[in-house]
Amino acid sequence: MTGSIVFDPSLPIWLIACLGGMALAALALAAWRGLSGWALRGMGAAVILAALMGPSLSREDREDLSDIAILVEDASASQGLADRGDLTATAADTLDARLAARGLEVRRVKVADGEGNSGTQLMTALGDALASEPQGRIAGMFLLSDGRLHDLDRAPNLPAPLHLLHTGRKADWDRRLIVEGAPAFAILDEEITLTLRIEDSGAAPAGVTEVPLDVSVDGERPQRFTVPVGTPINLPLALPHGGRNVLEFITPEADGELTARNNTALVQINGVRDRLRVLLVSGEPHAGGRTWRNLLKSDSSVDLVHFTILRPPEKQDGVPVDELSLIAFPTRELFLEKIDDFDLIIFDRYKRRGILPALYLENVADYVQKGGAVLFAAGPDFAGANSLYRSPLEAIAPARPTARVISGAYRPKTTDLGARHPVTAGLEAMHDGPWGRWLRQIEVDETAGDVLMSGAEEKPLLVLNRVGEGRVSLLASDHAWLWNRGYEGGGPQLELLRRLAHWMMKEPELEEEALWAEATGQTMRIIRRTLGEGAEDVTVTAPDGSEVTLPLREVSPGRFEALYDGPQIGLYRLASGDKSAVIGLGPASPLEFEQTIADLETLDPLIDGANGGIRAIEEGVPAIREVRTGRPAAGRGWLGITPRAAYATRSVTQTALLPAWLVLVLIASLVTSAWLREGRR
């Protein structure tokens, strides 16, 4: 129980002060004139002024509250190195007991890794803990950590001393592999440079100047090199293939280092072609002549060389050659000297007219066998006597024309195989309503390869095949342009032709037999694409060599998927049937393992400003002492807390010191006494 005098003025203070001044002036005048009762009148005025101030005695019934200490335990990944986790748990229990013995309430907060590779969020956790407690009861805050945090800018206002008990040891050292300047994309056949650096930190062994470095691509057998420590190394590199290339760099774990988790670096680079070079040869102008040209010119990654035969050699109209503005077809240069520079050759309604000798066409067939691509966009010319099929290109053509041209409306459709093939899969969903009809088709038979679309009389319309190292395709109609014009509603003409051209040019995303994975954090979506009716289970090999087999579920025709949560950060190997792939999970350089040696400098300004201290747990848990607010709270072998003497008020009782009846009695007595004294005189 405590008491104090409080005031509750009946009038504004300034008005009471004015009344007091007037009373004082009147008393001074009375005293100067010698009135004998001036003192009694002054006491009466004082009683009136005191009554106007409303004095009362306030008594509070208080309950003392215990002080609070906050213990923030760092449970992030870097705290799992060596024996840091055990040190932290033991020190936290000891500190908890010592604080509780002094009557403090202890709030223990554990801090795990931040989401999305954001590291250790110590200050965020401390701020949240402070926000949930009364600031007037916080006597001290203790961080049990290696001092590596990544949110110092979110440090809260500290109402009491802050201390750090760090888990580092004097003998700690670590080796780290750093990859700098790794691009997300790189152009095939162009050299890129990665900068590597291996650095030692902490109490590293003396005399080590070189260490081994293993480099592997897509999980293949690694190559070993010897590299210097602490010196940046420029590594020239050319990507071996398009799509995702996974590069793994490893320096073997050394005896005594804290961890090997940062001895490995994964770099995933997508290989892209600089420019796709396409040669388009149009045999004659026709209604759909600009279809292929417009499509290929709209793709910024394509360099197009287009020739249209406007004046065949047999044309004799008497016009002098020097008066012609037409460009001569550079057949020798294109089909002998520079044919290998092209990724795709398209023959659009081209027929043998003496322009391309058999030798040149034989060279085209060899070009395909060695990895090139040829697409036949067929018209009536493909069915005639001058058809390209009746040339050395017969050896690579995916179907044989029967010489019959089918005229009449029909609606193209995908075959059962086409519904599974990436070139034509899902085309129906890309167009509202039924596809428009085409009006002409070249009948073909003896197909080799995959028939993806059929047309009139269920005859093959789109045929794809692999020949040697290359690819060929046949579109047995020259009426795809009707879709582009919106005839009878049109159809997905641009997407069909785009996919067809990119499949011919071996773009990885259009491979019909493929296995790959897409990562989101530590979760991977495994995707298997196949033309078969089913897919074999996928075997996932984790970085530590453990294996797990997952069934694949068909999510759409020809596409099978499975989800897998990777328990570790690193390189995973996938295998399903004869297909294999690799993928890296987690960040290329996890923030928690970029620096592993205990850090005593980052938190020092903050702790020093709060009068706290930094101590090593390996030297023992310090004793706890009480210190006054504003005094240093750390010394040899001890850390301090600031008692807050907090309390809760249970009840308040107020008693008036000048009740109304007493004021009336006093004023009446003093006024009467003054009147009587002045009357006797």
Order of alpha helices (4+ residues) and beta strands (2+ residues): beta-alpha-alpha-beta-beta-alpha-beta-alpha-beta-beta-beta-beta-beta-beta-beta-beta-beta-beta-beta-alpha-beta-beta-alpha-beta-beta-beta-beta-beta-beta-beta-alpha-alpha-beta-beta-beta-beta-beta-beta-beta-beta-alpha-beta-beta-beta-beta-beta-alpha
